[in-house]
Amino acid sequence: YINTTSATSALQSIDPLWEEDGRIIEWAQYRLAPNNVGIHSVSTLVPQGLYLKLDITGRDPAGWKLLGIYYGGVFYESAEAFREAWKKPEFVRTEKTFVTQSMMTNRTGDALPYDIEAPPIQVQRQKRWTVDKEQKYVKWMDFEFYIGFNKDIAVTLYDIKYKGERIFYELGLEEALAHYAGSDPKSSHTAFLDAYYGFGPYTYELVKGYDCPLNSDYLDTSLHMNGNTTTNFDSICLYESDAGFPIQRHTTHRMATVTRNTVFNLRFVSTIGNYDYQFTYSFLLDGSIEVAVRASGYIQSTYYYGNEEYGYKIQKHLSGSMHDHVLTFKADIDIKGEKNTFETTKFVPAKVKYPWDKKEMNTMKVERSLLKNEDDAKINWAANGAAQYSILNTEKPNVWGEYPGYRIAPGHGTPIHSTVIDSSIIKDSGHFATHHMYVTKQKDTERHLTHSANNMDSGKPIVDFSKFFDGENLEQEDIVLWFNLGMHHLPHTGDLPITLMSTAQSSVVFSPHNYLLSDPSRQTVQQVELDLTGDKVVVDTYKKKSAVCKAALTIDSDYSDYQIDYTISKMPKPALCANC
């Protein structure tokens, strides 16, 4: 039985659909439909090794037909051929998948030592930021910005200012690619372009105290679709946190100085099918902004048979399908005005004969170059991390003659681009995933690098990012940086039941680069300096307020009113009559 209330199996198809000789092809894989797993969503962990090739061309299902069956490494061109092979004694029957406890997310095993005691909890008496929930305006320390929201890409930040000057016109997600590979037709034909589904509708309510501290400010998000207004309550959070390490420190025999590293964060989570993407924009006291993405959720696994070159065997019948997550962001940066230039500064080995030395010396130098036009504007991070990348304003040098700017650098994890070259699946819809970052001239006709409907016909995309690169000048122009985050994911046993954010993470950091004349974190009073030169230690705490907070530590909030979304129809529905 398939897709019925008494089903023992279900079908899961490829995405996007496949085109072959002008026909629309769907590969569908049988999956177990377990009825004993309670609330747990294990459907992507119970694949069976049976696949159907279907011709679904046209709108009339009467014209659809079965083209073949793939099983045990053999393709059968008809159901009859498959049945005949099944009768033969040498036919290899693969075993049925079954559910195991390791697929469930509930707690198991012995309690950890002291784990029942209350964990560290963030408590803050006075919120040190301002939020205008109506205008979606936020101000913290020397940062201020506006929050935008839409169906395709969820949250975008606009008009980000630092110390009263705009540094970003726009900063936000553009697209997310999850490109799979495998020996079977389901895995090898799957490459999700998630803007098609939209991040906005699935930006669900956050779980307070776990996704974000209880003392956060929470914002609702709303979308207007299909005649309805749907609201996800408390789906964006804003909060301060301690970074877990000082922003600076130094100790000598005469003094010690340490400055607290307080960070302001905006966070939301979008759950697209089996994967949860957590997005965090963090603002730092030195003027930096970190953009981070972390992934969790159930992996999309495949049946183990013949998949050794594409993944580990992680259960008796289960293989973790290798895949790339590539999440592309747009950063429209304005440094001291709209006209900017992209600079690469390389660390290079050198042999130098100095006038003060008799012999040539092996050393290193700096090579600086400015990006001239879009022909050279597809960029990968340098090997050995031996390059810096900055967006500068060469028309407004600082007092030392250096150009002010913001540098972009990898943060946590390693930002990636797609492993697959010239993907057979996403075709011309995947040009945004070929490099780590790109620079283009800003155009109102090139607002987004993709379109939510691109995966409907990936060979003929509505927006083709490759066409953005047409040789235009990039020196002192209004330029846009497009950059990729993500991770190469080869699931292992630790990805059961769901993937861990501790390893599935990636970020970049934008930081001031000759933008100010010194470190701006010196302004904060959240630091201490110890004078060790006298008989007694002299402590300077810079007259910061002390606070006494008497409060019960709330470990778990009241989650009884948690809900996924709330929908109101714009079109009143007539009441049904009782005797119709």
PyMOL commands that set and color helices and strands:
alter all, ss='L'
color gray80, all
select helices_A, chain A and resi 43-45+61-63+79-87+101-103+185-188+194-196+374-376+383-385+427-429+431-433+444-446+454-456+465-468+493-495+520-523
alter helices_A, ss='H'
color red, helices_A
select strands_A, chain A and resi 9-13+18-20+23-32+47-55+65-71+74-76+129-132+137-140+143-150+154-162+165-180+191-193+217-225+228-242+248-251+255-259+262-272+275-284+289-297+302-303+313-315+318-319+323-333+341-352+361-370+378-379+387-392+405-410+437-441+479-489+505-513+527-531+538-540+566-569
alter strands_A, ss='S'
color yellow, strands_A
deselect
rebuild
show_as cartoon
